[in-house]
Each structure stands twice: as structure tokens, then as C-alpha cells.
Amino acid sequence: MRLLFGICFLLNVLFAQIPQGYYNSTTQLYGVSLKQALYNIIKNHRVYEYTADTTDTWDILKDLDRDSLNASNVIEIYTGWSVNAAQEYNNGNGWEREHVWAKVHGGFDVNPPAGTDVHHLRPIDKTINAARNSRWFAECNEPYVVSGNPSGSYYSSSKWIWKPRDQDKGDVARMLFYMAVRYEGENGEPDLELIDYLPVINHDPAPLMAKLSDLLQWHAQDPVDAYERRRNDLIYLKYQHNRNPFIDIPDFAWAIWDAKTTVANTVKTSAIHVYAPLDAEQWNIEPNALVTGTISVYSLCGQLLYSNYLNGLPITISTLTWPKGIYTIVYSGNSEPSVFRVIK
């Protein structure tokens, strides 16, 4: 695994400005030990005020989330809508600042450092902000509609949950992973933790966020893109001077929260069978006859290597040119979504 982490680091450094040696202290660590090592790396960053006469989070978000097609605008999370940046809140007619880790869950409000940490702040539409509120993140399927227009995100009318649009799923997961590592209860800061159940109390002040298994799945389904890398680099180089490790090395998430997950070569669910013999030059995917959807394969570093549509018939995936290592197979469609980890 040490070699695989090394490969991921070399690949990611081609796209992001990761300082040499930044993650050296994480070698061969897993679970709590890795989480603590990452905390020691990213803590003690520069802190900004939420709103101030000097540089504040409004100013920083205008830079981090600038629309690449219109430099006067910012891109809002959960919708992808582009709006004028300069107006800021503008008496409710502009945009707002989303705390992806809802500030009520931990009680940090807009106070530094957690309440002003721009790694989890994003521009957001006022209506969308009110709708997401402090909802937990989890799978749901009711489209959230604004003035007759689908926002791209989803909610549940019976449960206190929210699902971002596909393009934001991984971003949200990685922001929450960052917060759970960065804030460990030291120096009067909240001790934020991810959980894999939905709390009964909607606005629970406990420093918890759900739902971990769905976040890990979204992390695999929506890999790191250039937008996130640019944002991460700007935060490190210009503002807080710390990085989101899960953007730089996506597999840190699995190593911390999924370290006990079985990495198997034959996996069977009610929807599909995966046959991936060790050292084989091809893998076979055999779906149930009624199963349709998409099957995708990602490298350890989050690179999409293969994607195909399932229509109830077996498919064969050639792995001849792929190096030895651990791969993630993701199924999404008309049956229960699944994530498999296999080794070649």
C-alpha cells in the first residue's frame, strides 16, 4: 500500500501544487493514526473573519469560486448557477455563503476557525441555502425545484437529508472529510466526526455529520477535478496555507474510514456479480437480468479508467494494461448502488 500511495502522490502532483514532503509523515499509516497525522499537517492555518473591512470570506470566495467563463461571477454549489460576485448578500438579492458542514452541528456558528474555514465554505443561492438548511447528506430521490426549475439536487420530504447534484457529490464528501480531520477538539475547537446513521434530531448540536457510507460512495463516483485542485491550491498559496488532503490523495478517505473493508476478487450482491481473479487480464461483470445502469472503474487515485452501460447482460473489462493495485468498481442504476474494492 505504501507503493500505491506513492504512485497516487506522483500522479496528483502533476495536477496540483503539493509542496514537496507535505505528506511524508503519513507513510504506512491507516485509521486513527493516519487521521492524527493529517491533523498535525493541516492545523494551525491562517484564520480570516467571516465578515470584515479587511479580507474576509466574501473576498476569498470571489477568488476561489470565480466562474472561469465570466470573471465577474461566482459559481454556486448544489446548482452550478453563475451569479454576480460583487453584489454579495445585497439584502437577500445576491448570494450567500454555505457551510457545507452545517454550523449548527458543532455549534461553531460563523466563528473562526471552523465557521470561517474556506475549505468548506461555498457560494450558494439563498433559496437553496434555506432548503438544504442543516440537512444531513445522504441518498434521496426527490428533485428540489426552484420556481419550476430543477436545481439538480435532491431532498426528502420525510427525512432530514440532502443529496447534491452529481457534479458536487465528491466535492461535498471531500470537504466533510477535511472538516472531520481538521477539527479534533483541541484549543477550544469542535471535535467533528462523521457517522453512518441519521440522527433523530434534525438540528442536533452534536458535532456530527452523516452519512459516511454515502459520502464514501460519492467520493468514488465524482472524482477530483480541475476546479477542486485550483481551489485547493489557491487556499494553500494565498489564504489559509493548508490543504485538503482528500483532494491531493483521494485514497486517504478509504485508508481512514474504510480500512476494514474487505478487498475481494469475487463479489456478489443481489444486483451484480464481480469476478476479478488476481493477475487476470480481464474482469467479468454479470448483472441480474433486470439490472440496468452504469458500471465504472476508478484507480486508487480516483482516475476514471472504464465506464459502460449495463443492460442485464454480462460485460468483460480488459485490464491488460492496468498496473497491479487496488481498484474501485462503482455501480449505479435501477438497483441499489454498490461500491466494490478489488485488487489486481
N, C-alpha and C positions, 0 to 999 in steps of 0.2 A: 504493500500500500504506500510505503514511503516513496517508491519509484513513481507510482501513479500520481501522487500529489505533486512530485517534481515535474512530471510531464505537463500537468494542468497549469502549474505556475509558469512554465516556459511558454505555453500557448497563450495564456492570458496576458503575459507581459507584452506580447506583440500588439495587443489592442489597448491596453491601459498602462498608465504611467505608475506602476507599482514600484516603490523605492526598493533598491537592492537590499536584501536581508530583512525586509519588513516582517516576513512571516517565519523567519528562521527558528524561532522558539517553539513553533507548533509541530516540529518534526516528530512523527510516530506517536502523536497524541490522539486520543479519542474521548468522547463523552465529556464528563465534568472537567477532566484535565485539560482538554482542548478548549473548552468554553472559558476556563480561567485564564489560559494563556492568551487567548484572543482579547479578553477583557483587559489584561495588562497592557496589550499593544494599543488598544483604541481609546482607553480612558484618558483623562487629563487633557482634553482637547480645548480649543478656544471656544468661548461661550459668547453669544450675542443676546441682546434684548429682543423680546417679541416685537415691540413697537417702540421706536426711539427717534430722536432727532438725528442721531448718528446712524451708521449702517445697522439695519435691523433685518428681521426675517423677510419683510416685504421686499427689501432691496435684493437680498440674496436669492429669493425665489424667482425674481425677474431675470436673473442671470442663469440660474440652474435650469429653469424650465422654459427658457425662451423658445419660441416657435422658430424652427430652422427655415421656414418658408416666409416668415414675417417677423422681423426682429422687434417690432413694436408690441408683439403679443406674447402671451404665455399659454402653455398647454395645460388644460385642467385634467386632473386624474378622474378615473372612472368613466369618462365620456370621450376624451380626446378633443374636446372643443377648444378652439383658439379664441382668446379674448384679449382685449386691450390691456396691457400690463400697467400702464401709468395710472389708470383710474383706481387701482387697489380696491378697497371696500366701497368707496363712493356712496355712502349712505344706503347700502344694500343694493345698489345698482351695478356694482362691479363684481369682483371675485373675492373669495375668502381663502383662508389657509386651513387645510385639512391636517389634523393629527391622525395619521394612519393608525398608530397605537392610540386609540381614543383616550383622551386625557383623564376622563373620569375613572378609567381602570388603572388605578395607581395614584390618583388624586394629585397629580403634579400640575394640573391646570396649564397656564401659559408661562410658568416659572422656569428659569434656567436650572439645570441644563436640559432635562428631559422635555420640557414644554417648548423649548426653542431649538431643539436639535434638528437641523435641517435635513438630516438623513431620513427622517420620517415625516417631514412637512411637505405638502404639495399644494399648488393652486387648485381650487375646486369651485364649482358652481354653487351658488347659495342654496338653490333648491335641492341639489344632490347632497350637499353637506347636511341639510336638515333631515333628509331621508336616510342617509347612512347613519347619522347620529352616533351612537356608541355601539352599534350592532357588532356582533362577533362575525368573523369571516368564516364562511362555511358554504358548502354546496347548496344551491337552491335554484328554482327554475321559473320564478315569476318575473317577467321583464319589468324593470322600473321605467315608467313612461313619464315624460315631461311635456306638457301641452300637446299631447297626442303623438309625440316623437319618442321612439325608444332611445334610452340613454346608452344602451349597450351593456349595462349592468343589471343585476338581478337581486331580488329580495324575497322574503317570505312574509305572507300576511299572518301566518300562525306562529312563526318562530322569530326571535330577535337576531336575524342573520342577514348577511350581505355577501354577494359574490361579484367581484369586479368583472369588467369586460375582459375578454381573452388576452388583449394586449397588456393589461395591467396585473394579471394574476400573479405572475412571477415577481414583478416589481414589489407588490404588496407583501408577498411571502418573505422576500429578502430584506425589506425594511423592518418587518417584525422580527426576523431572526437577529438582525443587528441590534434592535432595542433590547431583546432578551439577553444578549451578551453584554451590551454596553452598561446596562443598569443592574447592578448586583447588590444594591442596598448599602453601599459604603458611603461615608461622608454625607449622610443625610439624604442620599438619593433613593428613589424607589427601587425595590428588588423585583424587576419584571420577569415573569415566567410564562411560557407557552403551555397550554393544556390541551388535552384531546377529548374534551367533553364540553357541552354547552351549559354554562351556569344558569341557575333558575332565575336569579335576579338580573334584570336587563341592564341596569346602570350600576352593577356591582362595583364598589370602590376598591375591591381587592385588586392587587397589581397583576392581573391575569389576562391573557388573551387567547381566544380559541379561533380555529380548531386546528391543531397541529398536523394531523394526518392529511387534511385537505390542503394545508399550506405546503407541505412537502410534495404533494401531487402537483400543485400549481407551479411550484419551483421547477419541477421536471418538465411540465407542459409548456411553460413560457420561459425559455432560457434567456440569459443576459443578452441585451442588445446594445447597440452603439449609444443610444440615448442614456441608458443607465451608466455605461462606462464614462461617458463625458461628464455626467453629473457627479459621479464618484470622484473623478479626477479634479474637478473644479472645487469640490468641498475640501479635498485634501490640500490642493495647491494654493487656493485663495482664501479659504474661510476657516473651517474648524481644524484643519490639519490632521484629520484622522480619516480612515477609510472604512467602507463597508466590506468586511471580509468575504461575504457571501456573493458579492458581485465579482470580486477578484478571483476567488476559488470556490465555485458553487458547491463542490462536494463537501465542504466544511459542514454544511447543513446535515447531510447524511451521517457524517462522522460523529456529530454531537447528538442528534436526536433520533437517529435510526441505526445506531451502532450495533444493536442486537438483531436487526432484520436479517433473515436468512438470505444469503446469496445462493440461489439454487440454479440448476441447469435443466430441470424438468418441473414446470409449474402448471397446476391445474386449478381452474376456477369454474364456476357454473357457466361462464361465457366462453372462455377460450382455454386451449392447452398450448403451452410453450415448450418446445423441445429444442434445447440448445446444448448438445453434448460438448464437453470440454474438448478444445482443439479442433472442433468441427469447422468445415469450410462453409457450412450453411446451417441456418436455423429454420425450423418449421413451426408455423403458427396455424393451429387448427381451431377455428371458431365453431361454436354451436351453429346449427343450420339457420337459426333465426337471427343471428347476431350480425349487425352492420355497424359501421363506424370507421374510425381511423386508428391504425397501429403505427407508432413512431418509435424510433430507436435513437437514444442520445448517448454520447460519450460521457465519460466520467466528468468532463469539464463542461457539459451542457451543450455540446455541439450536436445539432441535428444531423444524423447520418443516414436516416432512412425514414420514409413515410409512405404509406399506401392505404388504400381504402379496402375495408373488409366487407364482403357481401355474402357471408355464410360459407364461403369456400376456402380451402387451405391455401396458404401462401408460403413461399420459400424466400428467405432473405440470405443473400450471399454475403459472407463475412470474410471472404478470402483475403482481402486487402486490409482488413482491420487489425491493429496490433492487439496483443494479449492485454487483458484488463477487465474491468468491471463496466457493464453497460446497463442502461436503464431502458426498459421497454414500457411504453405507455399506451394503454387502450382507452379510447373514449368513444361513446356511441350510444346505441339504444339500450345497452345493458349497463350494469354497474361499472363505473370507471375503475381501472386497475393500473397499478404500477408494479413492475417486476424488476428485480435486480439479478442479472446473470453474469457469469464470468466466462471469458473466452480463453 
